[in-house]
Amino acid sequence: TRVKSRAQCFRFFTEQIEKDLLPQRKLHVAVLHAAEPEAAQELYSMLTEHYKDGDFYLQELTPGIGFHTGPGLIGISYYGERIS
């Protein structure tokens, strides 16, 4: 998906998580970045405030992946764990 601003990007990530996961699942999220630590920290903080129960990680991508994406990439990886 293409977005026009960082705020739209962060909102898209949040909406996508809510769309993909059922409310009764514990969230596991990794915020990934390539040479963009401030923006990644901003997204990480937004997600941890919005989703109180979950495991959250902030990771810098390896140079091998960063070589293909270029600097400035911000992304997320996530899955939900069923809560009994």
N, C-alpha and C positions, 0 to 999 in steps of 0.2 A: 504494500500500500504506500502511496506517496502522500506525504503531508507537507504543509507549507511552513510550519513553525515548530519549535521545540515543545510548546504547550500542547499543540495538536498531537504531536508524537506521543507524549506522555499520556494524554487522555486516551489515545488509540490503544496503547498497551494495557491500560486499566480496563477499558471496555472489552478488549479481547480476552483478558483473563476471566472476567465475569461471565462472558458469553460461553467460554469453553468449559468452565468448571462449575460443578454444582455447589450450592452453599454449604453442604455438609462435608466438604473436603478440606483437609489441612493443606495449605499452599506451600510449595517449595519453589523459590524463585532465585535465579542468578541474574544479576544485572551485569552485562558485559560491555566493555568499551575498548577502543583502540585509540590511545593517546587523547582521551577526552575525560579525565578523572572528575572534573568539576560537574559536568553535566550528568555523568553517571551517578555521582553522589546525590545530586538533586533528585534524579529518578528513584534511586534507592530510598532516600528519605521519604519521598511521596508515597511509595508503595508500603513501607513499613508503618507509616501513619494510617494509611487507608485500610490495610489488612493487619489486624493486631495479632492474629494467631497464624504463625507460619515460620518457616526457616528461610532466611534471606542471606544472599551472598553477593559480594561486589568483587568482580574479577576483571583484570586486564587481559585482553586477548594476547595470545602468543605472537611473536613477530611473523611466524609463518602464515597465520590467518590474517594478521594485519596487513601483510604484503598484498594479499588478494583483495581486501576490502578498502584499504587506504585508511589514513588517520581520520578521526572524527566519528567513527562508527559507534553507535549505541544500540544495544539490543538486549533482549531478555530471553531466557530459557526457563520454562516452568512446567510443573505438573502438580496434580492434586492427589492427595492420599486420603482414601475413604476413612472417615472417623466412625468408629463403631458405637 
